[in-house]
Amino acid sequence: MSEILLVVLAAIWLLGAWLRIYQQARFYQIEEYMGGRYLRWVLANRSRLLPARPLGAWILGLAVGGLLGEAPDSFLPSAVAIFAAMVAVVPLRQHEVKQPFAATPRMKRLLVGAWLASAVFFVALLAAVNRNPLLEMNLIHVIAISTNGLALFLLAPLWLVAGNVIMQPVESALRRRYLRGAAKILDKINPKVIGITGSYGKTTTKNFLRDILSVRFHAYATPKSYNTLMGISLAINRDLADDYRTEYFISEMGAYVEGEIDRICQLTPPDIAIVTEVGPQHLERFGSLENVRKAKYEIVKNTSADGVAVLNWDNPYVRAMAEAGYPKTILTVSRELTRQTAQEQGVSWIACDVHETLEGLSFTVAHVESGETKHVRTRVVGDHNVTNLLLCIAVAHHEGIPLRDIAMRVRSLQPAESRLALQTTAAGITIINDAYSANPKGVVSALKVLGMHETGARLLITPGMIELGQLQDDENRKLGLLAAQHATDIILIGKSQTQPILEAIQSTSFDRSRLRVVETLKESVDWYQHNLKSGDTVLFLNDLPDTY
């Protein structure tokens, strides 16, 4: 009887560990399968590493079992330990879930590897326990199994990382096969490749350019924010196989480390390279803006010598790329220079007379060399989009689309998903959805749009900006000062990361009674739904992943 109970005890701990591995897999996925980042997230909070309930149940179970188990063959210690183990491994209640677990083929393989590694480890430990002559007493045996089971349970994050390592040969083989398939498809279709990168503005510029080129050509752009090597290859294999209509393939290229864009360019070598901005987005990962510049320049240096680079002159780091003189054809755009200064500097395109209202943007675009101009209107808001549009106009005009046709198409452009997208609810409340991400430049534009709503309350809901490295606190303080100018009500999400924003707001004359700090996005949504009315406006500025 006691031996059966010991087996049950071991099985509960193993199954509990497997369940915790499964729960943690969502966070590992959010951290993009990067073991180092995931483990740093685990270690940043004691409750993630050493949850209180499993520890408490383990201690209480052993204490009670010890008191009841004086007889050498008593089954009570095992029974109590089983109950304690069941209490310990019951899943903790999930808080707000923004990004649900995606059971992708890769994650399924990783889970199998993690479960296998943990099981082998636990069985090896139990075998060692059974061979130890000091552990013949049932009570001592129970203590040993419970202790090893707790260790197995707490080490769930390590089993995930181990599972990823175990599956690396399999993943590498599948990745090579998938990349070969994507390369063959591109070779068959042979489209002109346009690569787009930058610290921000990539997805918006990509979508704008696709829609503008579609006036004359069949253009395909990688969907959503598919900007990694595997994401781009997935799009090619899924969407472009045997589609010989595609004349332009627009590839958004993201990077968290140097060399990442190089690898993407091996699959999709650009005929035209676009760089939107170099800024502190993901500075935490790169370490310095110069490292960001080097990573983004990889798209230019991988462009064919007879290709085209289209660059944002107003950004000093991107301007340095233009000054490098490669490739032979370089088109630059500016919304800051006058026509005379642009001519002196050799800038190709400028925007002047920029105006923004709630109906959208309007400006005059000028081709400096030819002197051709055109007044442009769009329903898109956010004056940072003027630069994004200029980059698209420069490419489309270079590819033979007349400026008048470009201007006509710009009129009907729509913002990318969750990037300054405006809508009105049935209750008459205007929602400004800028929740995809936040960067120092975009924040200024978004708050300016909020401030243009002159009737009703103007509510800002934000968790602030992240991954800005050493600049993060300063940039969030600037956000707080701007928010105090443009919003009538502010809800900050997360006490810890929004502390710099809070301090900045409190340093102004902003009405403290209209400032709130909550812990979840749901709380902020509940508040606005109960307190705002028709004619009011709410700006959702950034939405952090579940790891924050």
N, C-alpha and C positions, 0 to 999 in steps of 0.2 A: 504493500500500500504506500509506504513512504517513498519507495523508488518511483512509483507512478506520479506521485505528487511533485517530486523533484523534476521529472521530465516536463510536467505541466508548467511548473515555475519557469524553467528555462525557455519553454516555448512562448510563454507570455512575454517575457523580456525580448525575445528575438522578434516576435511579431510587432511588439511595441516599437522597437528600434526601426523596423521596416516602415511602419506607419509614420514615424517621425522623419525618416529619410524622404518619404513621399511628400510630406508637408513642406519640408525644407527645399524640395526641388523647385518650387515656384520661385523662391528667392534666388536660387542659383541660376535659374533661367533669366530672371530680371537682370542679374549681373552678367549676363551674356556668356555664361559658362566660364567666366574668368575666376579660377580658384582663389587667387590672391585677393581680389576685390571682395569676393564672397566671404572669405574667412575674416578679412578685416571688418566687414559688416557684422559678423557673428561676434567677434571679440570686442566690438565697440559697446556692447550692452551686456551686463552680467546676466540678465534674465534669458538672453538668447543662448548663452553658453551653459549656464547653470540654472535652469528653471526651478522655481521654489517648490512646486508641488511634487515632482518626482523625488527630489532630495528629501522633503519632509516625509513622504510616504515610505521611502526606503528606511529612514532612521526610525520612524515610529513602528514600522513592521518588525524590524530586527529587535527593537526594545521589547515590544509586547511578546514576540515569539520567544525571546530569551527568558522572559518571566514564566511563560507557560511550558517551556520545554526542558524542565529539569531531568525528566526521565530520558535515558539514552535512546529509546526507541519511540518516543512520543511523536505523533504525526502533527501535533498542534503547531509547532514552529513552521512547518511546511504550509499548512492551511493559512496561517496568518500572513506568511510571506507572499502566498499567491494572491490573497486579497489586496495586500499593499502594492504588489506589482500591477494589478489591474487598475488600482487608483492612480498609480504613477504614470501609466502609459496611455490613459484616456486622453485623446487630443485636446489641447487647449482651445478655448473659444477663439475663433477667427475674428479679428477686428475688420474694419472696412477693407474690402478687397477691390482694388482698382484694376489690376491686371491679373485675370484669372490664369490658373495653370493651363498651359497648352501641351497636350499629350502628343508632341511631335515624334516622329520616328526616332530622331536622335535622342530625345529625352527618354523614350521607352528603353532604348539600348543602354543609356547611362544608368537608369534605375536597375536594370538587370545586373549590370556590373557592380553597382553599389550594394545591392542586396546579396549578391554572391560573395563579395569581399567581406561583408559584415558577418555572414553566416559561417564562412570558413574560419574567420578569426574567433568567433564565439565557440564553435565546436572544438577548436584547438585549445582554447582556455578550459573548457569543460573536461576535455580529455586529460589535461594536466591536473585538474582538480581530482579526478577519479583515480589517478595514479599516485596521489600523495597519501601516504599512510597516516599522516596527522589529521586527515579529514574524514576519518571513519565515522565519527559521531554525526548523527543526523543534523543536530543544531549547527555544528560547524560547517557541514555541507551546505545547509540552507544559506548561511551567511556568505559563503564563498560564491554560490550561484547568484544570489541577489546582488552582491557587490559587482561581480563581473557583468551581470545583466544591466545594472545601472550604468556602468562604464560604457557598455555597448550602446546604450540608449543616448547617453550624453554625447558620444562621439559621432552621432549621425552626420554632422557637417563634414567630417573627415571622410566618411564612407562615400559621400557624394563626390568629393574631389577624387577619391581613389577610383570610383566607378568611371569617372571621366578619363583618368589615366589608363585604366584597363582597356577602355574602348577606343583609345587613340589609334591603334593600328587599323581597326575596322573603319573608324571615321575618316582616316586619311585615305584609305582605299576607295571608300564611297565618294569622298570629295574629289579625288582625281578623276573618277569615272564621270561624275557630274560635270566637272569643268571641261573634260574632253568633249562631252556631249554638247555643252553650250558653245564651245569654240567651233565645232563642226557646223552648228546651226548658223552662227554668224558668218562663217566662211561661205556657206551656201547662199545666204541672203545678200551678203556683202553690202550692208547699209553704210552710210556715212555716220561715223560715231561722234557724238558730242558729249564730252565729259564735263560735269559741273561739280565743283567743290567749294568749300568755304566754311568758316566757323558757324555761320548762319545764313539763311536765305536760299539754301540749296533746293529744297523741295518746292518752295514757291516759284523760284526762277525756272525750275524744270517744268512745272505745270504751265506756267505762262508761255514758255518757249514752245512747248508741244502744241498748245492751242494756236499760237501765232503761225507756226510753220504749217499747220494743217490747212491754212488758207490755200496753199498751193501743193503741198506734198503730203505723203502718208508718213506721219511721224509717230513713233512709239517711245514712250518714256517709262522707265522703271516705276512700278506702282508704289504708292504711299511713301514710306521712308526706307525702301529697300536700297540700302547704300553700302552694304558689305559685299565682299567677294562672293559669298555663298548666296546672299539675297539676290544679287544681280544675276548669278548663274541660274538660280531658281526661276526668276522672271523669264529669262531667255528660253529655258527648257520648257516651261509651262505655256508661255504665250506666243513664242515666235516660231516654233517648229513648223516648217512648211508654209510659213506666211511670207510669200515672196513680194508682197506689196510694200513692205517696210523700206522706205528710202532713208529715213533718219532714225538712228537709235540713240536716245538721250539717256545717259547713264549718270545718275547721281552717285558721287563717290565720297563716302565718309571715312574718317580716320581717327583712331584714338592713340595711335603710336606711329612713329616714322616707319616708312616701308609699306604701310597698308595700302596706300594709293598706288604705289609701284606695282603691287601684286594685282590690284584690280585692272591696272592698265595693261598688264600682260594678257588679260582676257579681252578687254575692250580698249585697245589703243586708240586714243582720241585723234580725230582729224581736226576737231575744234575743241579747245579747252577754255572753260569759263571759271574764273575765281571771283566769288562774290565779296567775301570779307575775310580778314584775319583778325580775330578777337579773342577774348578770354574764355569763350565757351569751351568747357572741358580742359581748362588750364591746369586743373588738379592732376590730370593724367599726363599732360605734356611737360609741365614744369616751367616753361617760359614761353612768351609769345614768339621768340625767335625759333623755338622748336616747332611751334604751330606753323610758322611761315615755311620752314623747311619741309614739313609734312605736306602742306598744301601745294608747294611748288613742284612736287613730284608729278602732278597732272600736266604741268607745262613742259617739263623736261622730257616727258614721255610722248608728247605730241610730235607728229612727224615734222621734219624740217620744213616741208612745204605746206604745213598746216597753219592754223590760226589760233592765237591766244586772245581772248576777250577779257579785259581786266578792269577792275574798279580803281580808277586813278585816285579817288578821294581817300582810300585807305593806304597809309604809308607803307605797310608791309606788302600789299599787293602792288603798289607803285614800284617797289624795288624789283619785283618780278618783271615788270615791263622794261625797266632800265637795264635788265640783264641782256636784252636784245634777242632773245630766242622765243619762238621761231621767227622766221623772216617776216611774217605778217602778224602784227600786233595791233589790235583795236582797243582803245581805252575809252572809258566813259566817265563823266563827272556831272554831278548836280551842284557843285560848289563854284566852279570856275566861270568867269565871263567868257564871251566868245573870243575876245582879243587875247586874254590870257591862255585860253585853251589852244588858240592857234600858235602862240609862242611856245607852249609846252608840247605841242604835237599831239594833243588829245583829239580823239576822233569824233566823239559825240558828247553833247551837253544837253542838260535840261535847264530851262529858265522859266521865270514867271510861274513858279509852283504854287498852287492853291489847293487847299484841302477843306472839304465840308463833309457833312454827314452823308451827302450823296456820292462822295468819292473824290478822286484826285483829278486835277487838270494841270497841264504844263505844256510848254512849247519845247519840242525836241528839235535839235539842230545838228545837221551833219557838217562839221566844221570845214572840212576840205572843199566840199561842193557849195556850201552855203544854203543847201536845201533845208527848209524848216516845215514843221507841221504841228498844229495844235492837237494835243492828245487829251482825251477824257476817258476815265474808267470809273466803274463803280467800286473798285477796290479802294479801301482806306489804309492809312498808315503811310506816312511820308517816306519811310525807309524803302517802300516799294518803288519809289521813283528810280532808285539805282537798279533794282531788280529788272524793272521794265526797260531801262536803257540798255542793259546787257542783252536782253532778248531782242530789242530793236536792232542793235548792232549786228547780231548774228543773222537775223532774218533778212536784213537789207543786204548784207554781204552775200547771202545765198540767193539773191535775185528778186526778192519780194519788194515791190514799190512801197515807198513810205506811206502813201495814202491808203493802201490796202492793210498795211500793218496797223495804222491808226484806227481804221474801221474795226479790225479784230480786237484791238485793245479795249474798245468800248464794252464788249460783252464778257470780258474775263471775270472769273470768280476766284475768291481766295482759296488757298489750300485748306484742307480740313483742320479745324481747330487753330487756325492762324488768322486772327482778327476777322473772324466770320461773324456777321451780324444777323440776328433774327429776332422776331417779336413773338412772345408767347401768346397763348389764348387770353391770358389775363392782361395783356397790353404792356408787359414788361420787356424792355429791350435787353437782349443778351449779347454781349461782346465776348465771343469765345476765342481766347488767345491762350488756351490751356496746354497746347502741345509742348512748348518749352518757353523759357524766358532768357533773354540775353540783355546786356546793358543798353544796346542800341534799340532793340525792339520794345523794351520797357518804356522808353521815352515816347515812342510812337503810340503805343497802346494807351498810355495814360492821357496823352493829348487827345486821342479819339474819345475817351471817356469824358474828358473835360468839355468837349464840344456839345454834349447833351446839356442844354441849358434849362430844361424843365424837369422837375422832379428830383428825387434823390439819385445820387451817383455812388453806387456801392462797388468797392474793390474787394475782391476775394483772392488772396494769394498766399502761398507758402514761401514766397521769395525765390531767389536764384541760388543755384547750387553748382558745384564743380568748377568754381572760379578760382580755386587755389587761394593764394595769399590776398587776392583782390576781393574775395567774396564778401567780407564784412563791410568794406568800404562801398562796394557797389550796392549792397542791400541798404546801407544807410542812405545813399542817393535815392534809391527807390522810395524809401520812407519819406524823404523830403518832397519828392515829386508827388507822391500819393496825397500828402497833406494839402498840396496845392489844387489837385484836380478832383479829388473825391470828397463827398459829403459824409460817407460812412465807409469804414474799413473793417474787414474781418481778416485776421492773420491766422493761418493754419499751422499749428505746431509751435509750442512755446520756445523750444530750444533754438531751432534754425531761424526763427523770425525775430530773435532778440535785437539784432542791430536795426531792423526796420522799426520795431517798437520804440527803441530809444530815440531814433531820428524823429519819428512822429511826435513823441512826447516833448521834444525840444522845440516844437513849434506851438502855435496858438490853436492847433486843431482841437476841437471839442472832444474831451476824453470820454464823454458818455456815448459817443458815436464810434468808439474804437473797441473792438472785441478780439480776444484770442481764444481760439478753439483748437481741439486736437484732431478733428477729422473733417474732411470735405463735406460729409453728410450733415454735420452740425451746421455748417455755413449755409448749405442749400436749404435746410429746414428753416433757418432764420429768415432768409430772404423770401421764401415762399409764404411765410406768415406775416412778414412786416412790410414788404414792398407792394406797391399798387401800380395801377395803370399810369404810364408816363414816366416811371422810374427806370433806371438803367443799372445793370450789373456787369462788371468786367471780371471774367475768370482769367487771371494772369498766372499761368504755369499750373501744372498738376504733377506733383512729385510721385515717383514710383513708390511701391509698398515698402521698399527698403529704407525709406526716410520717415 
